[in-house]
Amino acid sequence: MSLYTIYVTPETWQEIKKLPGNMRQRIRRTVGDLSENPRPDNSKPLSLPSMEIEARRLRLDRWRIIYTIAEEDKIVDILAVRKRPPYNYEDLQALLTNFD
C-alpha cells in the first residue's frame, strides 16, 4: 500500500495543541495512522452536495477529526478537530471553502 502525505491546517494544529495531553497524543497518533489507511473502519464519509472532494470524519471518543482525501495525489488534509457535542458540522462547508 502506498503512503499518503498528511497536511494539517495551521488552525487545526493550534486546536490540537490546546487539547488535554492524553487526547492530544491520541489525536496525533490517529492522524499519523491515516498515512497508511485514510479510510479506517471507524471513519465515515461526509455527504457534500456539489463538491467533488472526498471528506470524512473519524470519531475518537467525543472528538471528531474532519479531513479530506485527494486520492490522485495521495494527500490527506486534516481540516478540524472538534468536540461533539456541541459540534454539529454546521461549519463543514466553510471549512472546505476556506481550504480550497
C-alpha positions, 0 to 999 in steps of 0.5 A: 500500500502506498503512503499518503502525505498528511497536511494539517491546517495551521488552525487545526494544529493550534486546536490540537495543541490546546487539547488535554495531553492524553487526547492530544497524543491520541489525536496525533497518533490517529492522524499519523495512522491515516498515512497508511489507511485514510479510510479506517473502519471507524471513519465515515464519509461526509455527504457534500452536495456539489463538491467533488472532494472526498471528506470524512470524519473519524470519531475518537471518543467525543472528538471528531477529526474532519479531513479530506482525501485527494486520492490522485495525489495521495494527500490527506488534509486534516481540516478540524478537530472538534468536540461533539457535542456541541459540534454539529458540522454546521461549519463543514462547508466553510471549512472546505471553502476556506481550504480550497 
